[in-house]
Amino acid sequence: MEIKRLKEKFVELYGGDESDLRVFSAAGRVNLIGEHIDYCGGKVFPAALNLRTVIVARKTGKKVINLTATTVNDRVTLEIDHLEKYKDLPWGDYQAGVAYVMQQEGYEIVGCDLLYDTTVPFGSGLSSSASIEVATAMAFSTFSKEAGVKDVDLVQLAVLSQRSENTYNGVNCGIMDQFASSLGKKDRAILLDCATLDYKYVPLELGDYEMVIANCNKKRSLQDSKYNERRGEVEEALALLKTRLPGKKNLAEFSVEEFDANCDVLKGKGKLYERAKHVVYECDRVNKSVKALEEGKILEFGELLNQSHYSLRDLYEVTGKELDALTKYSRAFDGCIGSRMTGAGFGGCTISLVKKDKVADFIKTVNAQYAEEIGYEATFYLTSVEDGARELK
Ligand code: GLA
């Protein structure tokens, strides 16, 4: 919804006038490459999108936070003195988590009325929840600062948001989504080292190509349990590999050569070899991708996207027939130079690099082939790479 219309809607819902309204925004994200790497302490390469969560906010100074959204009908009221009790809300639990965690960290949670508008499609793997958390954290931290309590930077916004999702909402995610949602930059991807939170921006110059994001529209069900299962497997793999190289703290620290020389300790242990191999080789692909992009070698970057998908399909096993079909037809299209799933997997989105003048044809052709095989269509989004969290003035 346009900001003007959102402000009018706010006044319809909460009364008053527009003079004291504030607007905060945080981004959904796409990950270009480096999948299932953040929780292994490696480098990831996401970018913030124009698909976003926008909050219109007004401080009330009361002991409650009122929440509503353009996409839900009810209004939720959170009591600031009892923020621990909202974990089971069907909607509003992410906001409550951010408020609770920030309060525990010594921020002043100021009473306010909030209206949410999210254009990140829910359950798409483009981090709608991270965008809600980060935008919320920005609103609360701004009000806390204005109350004279604690300042905050964009990195802390991401860390607090991840912590609230981990501890309040019980989702064991890494730092990538919240970091990109908060620190994204227009037309740049972020090379983020998840072990240190060091980062650098890399210009996303794709030459004659454009990044096309498509949702396979599969209903994701097993996602959380399988995600946690993979996290457990890579921890077990690390423990075994450390019997050889005890100095290593993270799986992502193993070079391809070190892994190949020591991977026999993983053989015969279920899928540990395959899982760890994905992680180590994917880290290598991230470095190669950044180099290829910096040198303008787009074709090479495209091929690395393909290799990443094959590894997520065959070694990490987080794709599924829908994401495999969508990327297969994408790759087969003349004018597409690379395609992979993005995000946690099991459903959600793909990214493909497609010749700019062939995008319309790509969408039509791939969608028809996909629907023919899977029985329903994919959704293609018009996206651009934008800044992360900010207050709109
Ligand atoms: C989800 C998690 C991220 C990351 C990706 C996989 O999006 O929230 O932390 O682990 O999956 O790369």
Residues whose N, C-alpha, C, O or C-beta is under 5 A from the ligand:
A	BS01	GLA	G34 E35 H36 I37 D38 C173 G174 I175 M176 D177 G343 A344
